[in-house]
């Protein structure tokens, strides 16, 4: 069998709050294959965002292992972790996180520049064209609608054709029509780029694009449902 793109093995996460342990995740085991979409569902505070941070190597588990293509993130050096986050993992956030002083094209191009990629402008333009916003390349983020900003954020997240796409409530601030556009792009990222997509959401529409739905409650997996 092929190695899963993302694997969590017995992962737990505990923070310290006022000197007291504050457990957030308990014994989470999960795999996400390349070219698939997995949705994390559950109430606010159930651990969805913490799980995303662990999956994207933005944080580390207190117990257990997070593996990307079979390699534990705990075994990576700082330089390897930085390269992983820049080139192999794309992030999409609820509040877009576009840099307000950069144009749309510059926002999309930024990960390529940080990674020293050649032909960065052409690649960034190609991604903008894919999300239907080529004509907005010279615009500033404040000149865009919420839906347009999220599509720019998706173009930026996918500019490196990442192995793993992490999306945290990507339709949370959008109207239904804009949300549908964003979800279609996220779903297509799995098929077009082969990304393993992990999405946290409260939205039934967002959950519907996932082949696997993981229900969390109080930091534990309550159920795993497959379409």
C-alpha positions, 0 to 999 in steps of 0.5 A: 500500500502507498504511504499516506500523504498525512498520518497522525498516530495516537496524537494528543496535545496539552497546553499549560494554562496558568500552570495547569495542564489543559488537554485539547486533543486525545489519542487522535489517529487519522490518515489523509491520502493524496488527492482526497478531501477530509473534513473535520467537524465539531463545535467550537473548542473541540480541537479542530484548529489545533489538529490543523496546526499539528497536521501543517507542522505549525505545532507539535504533539505532546504525545504521538506522531505526525507524519508527512509521506511517512516521515515524522515532523519531529525528526525534521531540522528547523531548515527542513521544517521551514522548507516543508511549510513554504513548499509542501503545505498550503494554508487557507484561513477564515480571515484570508491573511492577505498582506494589505500593502501588496497587490493581488499578484504580489500576494500570490507570488510571495511563497515562490519568492521566499522559496527562491523559485524561478518564473515566479510571476508567470506561475502566480499569474497562472494561479490567478487565472485558475481562480478566475481573477487574472484581471485583478492582478494589480488590485490591492486586497481592500479593493476586493470582495470577501469571496475574491480575497479568499480565492486569492488566498487559495491561489497563494496556498496552491502556488507551489502545488503543495502536497497538503492543503490545510483550510480552516473555516474557509467559507466562514466569512462568505455568502453562499455564492462566494462560498460555493466558488471557494469550495469548488476550487478547494475540491478541484485542488485535490484532483488537479494538483493531487493535494491531500486536503484537510478542512475544518468547518461548521458548514454542511456545504463544505463537509459535503465536498469531503470523501471522509468526515471526521467528527470531533467532540471534546478533543476526541474522534467521535466518528469517521464517516466515508462517502 
